[in-house]
């Protein structure tokens, strides 16, 4: 076989170069006296435009072949284009059939933690493309044959967190649960089979598992691994080669990285990134780091608070005005006035959004009763007499009284804007803030609380200085003014009905947005959980260094959905 490459000494396009190479090959065949020619080209243009006969040859055939089967010609073309044209040289190609030295090899078994140290120093790997035999179909691992994943973490309520309690004997005290659970997890991890065995044996000796699907899976996975100095490494896209760790090594790495001398009891995600930065890898690193961190008592006690809602939004519906009221206490504020007022008692109607509020030095049962009677709302004995239902909201979960919280927030924000540096005069500005709140349209109703209560809009200060139409006509025409008032009173029921519909639409929109962020959590009787630390349960003197969660409690009763007795 005669191989020859050509270099074009002039500028030519790709198509011209294809034609020139074909003609050069014909000249070479003519020079050695060939009569019947069979030419092969990977250029579709040349093979498609070839017609006619050649005078110098008895028979000529031109066949198009795929570019992948024309690698020899491509190599010759690259040699001619990259070599120095002034130097002529001959490069012989010889084959080496056997290695220069014999290196003993051995298989590794599932019981071995360390890979063989006696192995070639060069990097070795196998690609799926190179190892797939002709005609062998590419198979994906069926879903039924895949290794089962780890069980998901237990879901949690808004003020409790789970403490893994499986594998723990009953006689162990509660405060030792996490340490024993963590040790049991490490023992279980170390007892697992060595996942590196099939990949290492396949790359090293070409050995595959006897099961067909498992063999195909090993082939596909091995393309991302290589052997260097007798150890298995993982190729990554963003990092250098990662050392593949055995189950026993993975247990040690998790332990030292999480709570060793350089550990900080970090959570699952940061723990996995830290291990990867240290240069280690195993296939289940994400699952193991979550399970390991969940069994660390120190990480549990100082874990971030859970802010995602645990239940869908429950809206409160009021079919007519003044049927339902919300009441809350705001404060303490800076002492105001001679009476040293420090607290604010606020009540808001659910439909009209009408708000009543008064400032007090201290709020007691007698104070609340006086406020209730004065503002015609309710008191406990008063409610018993008139068969009015009272529902109390837990101070540890103020979101369940969201209507009162929203009104309180608006009143406090408006007070801040009026006070500037004179914070002690907030009680003097309270009436002005309430009047502004009552005469401002609300998003839920598109009406002001004053208009839904009295049937007509209040006269505002701008109308006094710059008279509006009603201020210009009504004061001088008493009959027209009374007729307009009566007309508005006749239409007030319709306005309130429309306000009810708008509130329901607004609540549905708010509920859809709220429910999209709900992360449901449930527990069973007997589960060990941690309770959120509140102001009354904080450790004295700890300050910023105090824990966020109390030590473990056991659930003894399920009161209702997402409410448990510890």
C-alpha positions in Angstrom: 0.0 0.0 0.0 1.4 3.4 -1.0 0.4 6.3 1.2 1.1 9.9 0.1 0.0 13.3 1.3 0.0 16.6 -0.7 0.4 20.2 0.2 -1.3 22.9 -1.9 1.0 25.8 -2.7 -1.8 28.1 -3.5 -5.0 29.4 -1.8 -7.9 27.1 -2.4 -11.4 26.7 -1.0 -12.5 23.4 0.7 -14.2 22.2 -2.5 -11.2 23.0 -4.6 -9.0 21.1 -2.2 -11.3 18.1 -2.5 -11.1 18.1 -6.3 -7.3 18.7 -6.2 -6.8 15.7 -3.9 -8.9 13.5 -6.1 -6.9 14.5 -9.2 -3.6 14.1 -7.4 -4.6 10.5 -6.5 -5.5 9.8 -10.1 -2.1 11.0 -11.2 -0.4 8.8 -8.7 -2.4 5.8 -10.0 -1.5 6.7 -13.5 2.2 6.9 -12.7 2.2 3.4 -11.4 0.3 2.1 -14.4 -3.1 1.4 -12.8 -6.0 0.7 -15.2 -9.0 0.1 -13.0 -9.5 2.7 -10.2 -11.9 2.6 -7.2 -11.7 5.9 -5.4 -13.3 6.8 -2.0 -14.1 10.3 -0.9 -16.0 11.8 2.1 -17.0 14.9 0.0 -20.6 14.7 -1.0 -20.1 17.5 -3.6 -17.3 15.7 -5.4 -19.1 12.3 -5.5 -22.4 13.9 -6.6 -20.9 15.9 -9.5 -18.8 13.1 -10.9 -19.9 12.0 -14.4 -18.3 10.7 -17.6 -15.2 8.6 -18.3 -11.4 9.1 -18.1 -9.2 8.4 -21.1 -6.2 7.2 -19.0 -8.2 4.4 -17.2 -10.2 1.4 -18.4 -12.6 1.6 -15.4 -13.1 4.3 -12.8 -15.5 4.2 -9.8 -16.0 6.9 -7.2 -17.7 6.0 -3.9 -18.7 8.3 -1.1 -17.9 7.1 2.5 -18.7 8.5 5.9 -16.2 10.9 7.4 -15.7 8.6 10.3 -14.4 5.9 8.0 -11.9 8.2 6.3 -9.6 8.8 9.2 -6.4 7.6 7.5 -6.8 10.2 4.7 -7.5 12.9 7.3 -4.4 12.0 9.2 -2.3 12.2 6.0 -3.8 15.6 5.2 -3.1 16.9 8.7 0.5 15.6 8.4 1.1 17.4 5.1 -0.5 20.7 6.3 1.4 20.9 9.6 4.9 19.7 8.6 7.7 21.9 7.4 7.7 22.0 3.6 11.5 22.5 3.3 12.3 19.3 5.2 11.7 15.9 3.6 11.6 13.0 6.0 10.3 9.5 6.3 8.6 8.4 9.6 8.4 4.7 10.0 5.5 3.3 12.1 6.2 0.2 14.2 4.0 -1.7 16.6 4.7 -2.8 20.2 2.7 -5.9 21.0 3.8 -6.5 24.6 4.7 -4.3 27.5 8.4 -3.9 28.4 7.9 -5.2 31.9 5.4 -7.6 33.5 3.2 -6.1 36.2 1.2 -8.4 38.5 -2.5 -7.6 38.6 -5.2 -8.8 40.9 -9.0 -8.3 41.3 -10.5 -6.4 44.3 -13.4 -7.8 46.2 -16.3 -6.2 48.1 -14.6 -6.7 51.4 -11.5 -4.7 50.6 -11.5 -1.1 51.6 -8.3 0.0 49.8 -7.7 -0.5 46.1 -4.6 -2.4 44.9 -1.4 -0.4 45.3 0.5 -2.4 42.6 -0.9 -1.0 39.3 0.3 1.0 36.3 1.2 4.6 37.0 -0.4 5.8 33.8 -4.0 6.9 33.8 -6.4 4.3 32.5 -10.1 4.6 31.7 -12.7 3.0 29.5 -15.3 4.8 27.4 -18.7 3.4 26.6 -18.1 4.2 22.9 -14.9 2.2 22.8 -16.2 -0.8 24.7 -19.6 -1.2 23.0 -19.5 -4.1 20.6 -20.8 -3.8 17.0 -24.5 -4.5 16.9 -24.9 -4.2 20.6 -28.0 -2.1 21.5 -27.6 0.7 24.0 -29.8 0.0 26.9 -30.9 2.2 29.7 -31.3 0.9 33.2 -35.0 0.1 33.7 -36.7 1.8 36.6 -37.5 -1.4 38.3 -33.9 -2.4 38.3 -32.5 0.8 39.8 -31.1 0.8 43.3 -33.7 2.1 45.7 -33.1 5.6 47.0 -32.8 6.6 50.6 -36.0 7.4 52.4 -36.9 11.1 52.5 -36.5 13.1 55.6 -39.4 13.4 58.0 -41.5 16.5 57.5 -41.7 19.0 60.4 -44.3 21.4 61.8 -43.6 25.1 62.1 -42.3 25.0 65.7 -40.8 21.5 66.0 -38.1 19.6 64.3 -37.6 15.9 64.1 -34.8 14.0 65.8 -34.0 10.6 64.1 -34.9 7.9 66.6 -34.7 4.6 64.6 -32.0 2.2 65.6 -32.0 3.6 69.2 -32.7 1.3 72.1 -35.5 2.3 74.4 -33.3 2.5 77.5 -31.0 5.2 76.2 -31.8 8.7 77.7 -33.3 11.3 75.4 -30.2 13.6 75.5 -28.1 10.7 74.1 -30.3 9.9 71.2 -28.5 11.8 68.5 -25.0 10.5 69.5 -26.2 6.9 69.4 -28.1 7.5 66.2 -25.1 9.0 64.5 -22.9 6.1 65.6 -25.5 3.6 64.3 -25.5 5.5 61.0 -21.7 5.3 60.7 -21.8 1.5 61.4 -24.5 1.0 58.8 -22.6 3.0 56.2 -19.3 1.1 56.8 -21.1 -2.2 56.4 -22.2 -1.5 52.9 -20.5 -3.2 49.8 -17.6 -1.4 48.2 -19.3 0.5 45.3 -15.9 0.9 43.5 -15.3 -2.8 42.9 -17.2 -3.2 39.5 -16.0 0.0 38.1 -12.3 -0.6 39.0 -12.4 -4.2 37.7 -14.0 -3.1 34.4 -11.4 -0.3 33.8 -8.5 -2.5 34.9 -9.3 -5.9 33.3 -12.5 -5.4 31.4 -14.4 -7.6 33.7 -18.2 -7.0 33.8 -21.0 -8.3 36.1 -22.9 -11.3 34.7 -26.2 -9.5 34.8 -26.9 -7.8 31.5 -28.5 -4.6 32.8 -25.9 -4.2 35.6 -23.1 -4.6 33.0 -24.6 -1.9 30.8 -24.8 0.4 33.8 -21.2 -0.2 34.7 -20.1 0.6 31.2 -22.0 3.8 31.2 -20.7 4.9 34.6 -17.1 4.0 33.9 -16.6 6.6 31.2 -16.3 9.3 34.0 -13.7 7.4 36.0 -10.0 6.6 35.6 -7.2 4.8 37.5 -4.1 6.6 38.6 -1.4 5.0 40.7 -3.7 2.2 41.7 -6.5 4.4 42.9 -9.9 5.2 41.4 -10.6 8.8 40.5 -13.8 10.6 39.3 -13.6 13.1 36.4 -15.6 16.3 37.2 -16.6 19.3 35.1 -15.6 22.0 37.5 -13.0 20.5 39.8 -9.8 18.5 39.5 -10.0 14.7 39.7 -11.7 13.5 42.9 -10.5 10.5 44.9 -13.2 7.8 45.1 -13.7 6.8 48.8 -14.8 3.4 50.1 -17.8 3.2 52.5 -15.4 3.0 55.5 -13.4 6.0 54.2 -16.6 7.9 53.5 -17.7 7.4 57.1 -14.4 8.8 58.4 -14.5 11.8 56.0 -18.0 12.7 57.1 -17.1 12.5 60.7 -13.9 14.5 60.5 -15.3 17.1 58.1 -18.5 17.7 60.1 -17.3 17.8 63.7 -13.5 17.4 63.6 -10.9 20.0 64.6 -11.7 22.0 61.4 -15.4 21.2 61.4 -18.2 23.6 62.2 -21.2 21.2 62.5 -22.4 22.6 59.2 -25.6 21.6 57.4 -26.0 19.1 54.6 -25.4 21.3 51.5 -22.3 23.1 52.9 -21.0 19.7 54.2 -21.1 18.2 50.7 -19.4 21.1 49.1 -16.7 21.1 51.7 -16.0 17.4 51.1 -15.9 18.0 47.4 -13.4 20.8 47.8 -11.2 18.5 49.8 -11.1 16.2 46.8 -13.3 13.2 47.8 -16.3 11.6 46.0 -18.8 8.7 46.4 -22.1 8.3 44.6 -24.4 8.8 47.6 -22.7 11.8 49.1 -25.8 14.0 49.0 -28.0 11.4 50.7 -25.3 10.6 53.4 -24.5 14.3 54.2 -28.2 15.0 54.9 -28.6 11.9 57.1 -25.4 12.5 58.9 -26.1 16.2 59.6 -29.7 15.3 60.8 -28.1 13.1 63.5 -25.9 15.8 64.9 -27.4 17.2 68.1 -25.4 20.4 68.0 -26.5 21.1 64.4 -30.1 20.4 65.4 -30.1 22.8 68.4 -28.6 25.7 66.3 -30.3 24.9 63.0 -32.0 27.9 61.2 -35.7 28.6 61.9 -38.4 27.3 59.6 -40.3 30.1 58.0 -42.2 28.2 55.4 -45.9 27.8 56.3 -47.0 24.3 57.3 -50.7 24.5 56.6 -52.9 26.1 54.0 -54.2 29.6 54.7 -57.5 29.6 56.7 -59.5 32.8 56.0 -62.1 34.3 58.2 -65.4 35.3 56.6 -67.8 38.0 58.0 -71.2 38.1 56.2 -72.3 41.5 57.7 -70.7 44.4 59.5 -69.7 44.2 63.2 -70.3 40.5 63.3 -66.7 39.7 64.0 -64.0 41.8 65.6 -60.3 41.2 66.2 -58.6 42.5 69.3 -54.9 42.8 70.2 -52.5 44.6 72.5 -49.6 46.6 71.0 -46.6 47.7 73.0 -44.9 48.6 75.2 -44.1 52.0 73.7 -42.1 54.9 75.1 -44.0 56.4 78.1 -46.2 59.1 76.8 -47.9 62.1 78.6 -48.5 62.6 82.3 -50.4 59.3 82.5 -47.3 57.4 81.4 -49.2 55.6 78.6 -47.3 52.6 77.3 -49.7 50.2 75.7 -52.3 50.3 72.9 -55.5 48.3 72.8 -56.8 47.9 69.2 -60.0 46.4 67.9 -60.9 46.0 64.1 -64.1 44.9 62.4 -63.5 42.2 59.8 -65.8 43.6 57.1 -65.8 47.4 57.3 -62.2 47.5 58.7 -63.4 50.0 61.3 -60.8 50.3 64.0 -61.1 51.4 67.6 -58.0 52.0 69.7 -57.0 53.6 73.0 -53.8 54.0 75.0 -53.3 52.8 78.5 -50.6 52.7 81.1 -51.2 49.1 81.9 -53.8 46.8 80.4 -55.7 44.5 82.8 -59.0 42.7 82.8 -60.8 45.8 84.2 -59.1 48.0 81.5 -60.2 45.7 78.7 -63.8 45.5 80.1 -64.0 49.3 80.2 -62.7 49.6 76.7 -65.1 46.9 75.5 -68.1 48.5 77.1 -67.2 51.9 76.0 -66.6 50.9 72.3 -69.5 48.4 72.2 -67.5 45.3 71.4 -67.3 42.4 73.9 -66.1 41.2 77.3 -66.1 37.7 78.5 -69.1 38.0 80.8 -70.8 40.2 78.2 -70.2 37.5 75.6 -71.8 34.8 77.8 -74.8 37.0 78.4 -75.4 37.8 74.7 -74.1 34.3 73.5 -71.1 35.7 71.7 -68.3 33.3 70.9 -64.7 34.2 71.9 -61.7 32.6 70.1 -58.2 33.2 71.6 -55.0 33.3 69.5 -51.7 31.9 71.0 -49.1 34.7 71.7 -46.5 32.2 70.4 -48.2 32.0 67.0 -49.6 35.5 66.2 -50.2 34.6 62.5 -53.4 32.9 63.5 -54.8 36.4 64.4 -53.5 37.9 61.1 -56.4 40.5 60.8 -55.4 42.1 64.1 -51.7 41.9 63.3 -52.3 43.7 60.0 -54.2 46.6 61.6 -51.6 46.9 64.4 -48.8 47.1 61.8 -50.6 49.9 59.9 -51.3 51.9 63.0 -47.7 51.6 64.3 -46.2 52.5 61.0 -48.4 55.6 60.7 -47.4 56.6 64.3 -43.7 56.3 63.3 -44.2 58.7 60.4 -45.9 61.4 62.6 -43.5 61.3 65.6 -40.1 62.1 64.2 -37.8 62.5 67.2 -40.6 63.1 69.8 -41.4 59.4 70.4 -43.1 60.1 73.8 -46.0 62.0 72.1 -47.4 59.0 70.3 -50.6 59.0 72.4 -51.4 62.5 71.3 -51.1 61.5 67.6 -53.3 58.4 68.1 -56.6 60.0 67.2 -55.2 61.5 64.0 -53.8 58.2 63.0 -57.1 56.4 63.6 -59.0 59.1 61.6 -56.6 58.7 58.7 -57.0 54.9 58.8 -60.8 55.1 58.9 -60.9 57.5 55.9 -58.5 55.6 53.6 -59.8 53.1 51.0 -58.6 49.5 51.7 -57.4 47.1 49.0 -59.7 44.3 50.0 -63.0 46.3 50.0 -62.1 49.3 47.7 -64.0 51.3 50.2 -63.1 53.3 53.3 -64.2 52.0 56.8 -66.1 55.2 57.4 -68.2 54.8 54.3 -69.1 51.2 55.0 -70.0 52.1 58.5 -72.1 55.3 58.0 -73.0 54.9 54.3 -71.3 58.1 53.1 -67.7 59.4 52.9 -66.5 61.7 55.7 -65.8 65.4 55.1 -62.0 65.7 54.8 -59.9 68.8 55.6 -59.2 69.6 51.9 -62.9 69.9 51.3 -63.0 72.7 53.9 -60.3 74.8 52.3 -61.2 74.0 48.6 -64.9 73.2 48.6 -66.0 70.2 46.6 -69.4 69.9 44.8 -71.2 68.6 47.9 -69.6 71.2 50.1 -70.7 73.9 47.7 -74.3 72.8 47.4 -75.4 70.9 50.5 -74.8 73.4 53.3 -77.1 75.9 51.7 -79.8 73.4 50.7 -80.8 71.4 53.8 -83.5 69.4 51.9 -81.1 68.3 49.2 -78.5 67.3 51.9 -81.0 65.2 53.8 -82.3 63.5 50.6 -78.7 62.6 49.7 -78.0 61.2 53.2 -81.2 59.1 53.0 -80.3 57.9 49.6 -76.9 56.8 50.7 -78.4 55.0 53.7 -80.7 53.1 51.4 -77.8 52.0 49.2 -75.5 51.0 52.0 -76.6 47.4 52.0 -75.7 46.9 48.4 -72.3 48.5 49.0 -71.6 46.2 51.9 -72.6 43.2 49.8 -70.2 44.2 47.1 -67.5 44.7 49.7 -68.1 41.2 50.9 -67.6 39.8 47.4 -64.4 41.8 47.0 -63.1 40.6 50.3 -63.8 37.0 49.3 -62.0 37.4 46.0 -59.1 39.1 47.7 -58.8 36.3 50.3 -58.9 33.6 47.6 -56.0 35.4 45.8 -54.0 35.7 49.0 -54.7 32.1 49.9 -53.5 30.8 46.4 -50.2 32.7 46.9 -49.8 31.6 50.5 -50.6 28.0 49.7 -48.0 27.9 46.9 -45.3 28.1 49.6 -46.8 25.6 52.0 -44.5 22.8 53.0 -46.7 20.2 54.8 -45.2 18.5 57.9 -46.7 15.7 59.9 -45.7 13.6 62.9 -46.8 10.4 64.6 -47.3 9.7 68.3 -44.0 8.6 69.8 -41.8 10.7 67.4 -38.9 12.6 69.0 -39.0 16.3 68.1 -37.3 19.6 69.1 -39.4 22.6 70.1 -38.6 26.1 69.1 -37.1 28.4 71.7 -39.3 31.3 72.6 -38.7 34.4 74.8 -39.9 32.6 77.9 -37.7 29.5 77.4 -34.4 31.2 76.4 -31.3 30.2 78.4 -30.4 33.0 80.8 -27.2 34.7 80.1 -26.6 33.0 76.7 -27.6 36.0 74.6 -26.7 35.6 70.9 -25.0 32.3 71.7 -28.2 30.6 72.9 -29.7 27.6 71.1 -32.7 28.0 68.7 -34.3 24.7 69.5 -34.9 23.0 72.9 -33.8 19.5 73.6 -35.9 16.5 72.5 -39.5 16.0 73.3 -41.8 13.0 72.6 -45.2 13.5 70.9 -47.9 12.0 73.1 -51.1 13.1 71.5 -52.3 14.6 68.2 -54.8 17.4 69.1 -55.7 18.2 65.5 -54.0 18.7 62.2 -50.5 20.1 62.7 -51.1 20.5 66.5 -49.4 18.1 68.9 -49.1 17.6 72.6 -45.5 17.0 73.8 
